[in-house]
Amino acid sequence: MISQLALDPGFGAAIGSGVGAIALYAIVGLVLMVFGFYAIDWTTPGKLSTLVRGGAPNAVIVTSAGLVSMALIVVVAIWSAAGKLDEGLLSALIFGFVGIIVQVLAVRLLEWVTRLDIGSLIESDRFAPASVVVAAAHVALGLVVAVAIS
């Protein structure tokens, strides 16, 4: 006997709906990541994008850690966005924006408490171990904010 392969009647619609949801969440994620980068850049002394393009090692380390921490926040905001697609997208966007703002404020507060001169640190052409402390603070606080979202 030869059996036929048959798909459920709603298979195509489910695939189309899923692909659409992926695309929409990807757009929300991209918007949040861009916002997160500019939030880090705006609140950090010096122009991070210029310093990173110029190869300033400490700026690269701090910016990279900041982006990883923002990604953690965005991923958890999207992951925890249960429900209908429109509600999920909106809650991911809201929690993502709030998470990024809280993250930036927390890192700036931690930098103030530690009395690090972030401006001089990231503008230096020489690696400074303190940049690893700032990077670790970004990632650690990103994890805390991400878990708070979930």
N, C-alpha and C positions, 0 to 999 in steps of 0.2 A: 504494500500500500504506500502511496505517496501522500504525505501530509502537506498542507499548504501553510505558508507563513502568513498570518493575518494580524494586523495591528488593530488595536481598539479604535473605535470611531473617533474618540476624543484625543488620540495621541498627537496629531498634528497641532491642534489648538494648545495642548499642554506644552509642547515644545516651543511653540511661538510665544506663549505667555512667559515661559521660563527665560527664554533668550531676551525678551523685552525687559524683564525684571533685572536680569544681569546687566544689561546696558544702562538702565536707569540708575541702579546702585553704583555702577562704575562712574557715571557722571557725577553723582553725589559725592562719591569718594574723591574724585579728582578735584572737584570744587573745594572740598574740605582740606585736601592736602595743599592746594595752592594758597588757600586762606591761611593754613597753618604755617607755611613757609614765610609768607609775608608778615604774619604775626611775630614770628621769631626775628625776622629781619628788622621789622619796625621797632621792636622793643630791645634790640641788642645794639650797643654802640657800634658805629661803623656800618658800612654797607656790605653785608654778608655776601651777597651775590658777586660783587666785585672782588672781594677778598678771596672767595672760593675760586673764582675764575683765575685769579692771580696766583693761586697755589699756596696761600698762607695756611700752613699746616694746622694751626689751632682753630682757625675759622672753619676749615674742612671738617675737623673732628667734632666741633660743637654743632655745626649745621647738620652733619650726618646724624648725630645722636638726636638732635631736635626733630629731624624728619622721621626717624624710626619711632620716636615717642609719639609723634602726631599720627603716624600710621597705626600704632597700637590703639590709640583713642578712636580713630575712624573705623577700624576693623571691629572693635567691640561695639561701637555705636550701631553699625550696620548689623552685626550679629544679633544684638539684643532687640532689634526692631522687628518684633513679631506682629502678626496681624495682617490686615489687608495691605496690598502694595502701596496705596497712597498713604496710609497711616505709617507704614514701615519707612517709607522714604522721608516723610516729614519728621518722624521721631529720630531717625538717623541724622538728619540735617540739624535738628535742634540740639540733640545730645552731642553731636560732633562739634558744633560751634561753641557750645558752653564748655565742653571738655577742653577744647583748644585754648579758650580764654583762661580757664582755670589753670591749665598747664603752664601757660606763659607767665601768669602772675606768680604761681608757686616757684618757678625757676628763678624769676627775678628776685623774689623774696629770699630764696636760699642764697643767691649770689650776694645779696646785700648783707645777709647775716654772716657769711663767710668773709666778707670784705675783700672779695676778689675784684681787681680792676679788669673787668671783662673787655673793655675797649682796648687797652694795651695788650691784653692777652691775645685776642683774636687778630690784632693787626701785626703781631710779631712774625718775622720771617723764620724764626727758630722755634722748634717744638718746645712747648712748656708743659711739664707734667700736670700742672693745674688744669689744663684743658680737658684732661681725662676726668678730673673731678666734676667739672661742669657737664661734660658729656654723660657721665654716670648719673648726675642729678636729673638731667633731661629724661633719660630712659627710666630711672626709678620713679620719678613723679608721673611720667606717662603711664607706667603700669598702675600706679595708685589711682590715677584719674580714670583709666580704662576700666579697672575693677569697680570703681564707684558707679560707673555708667551701667554695668551689667546687673 
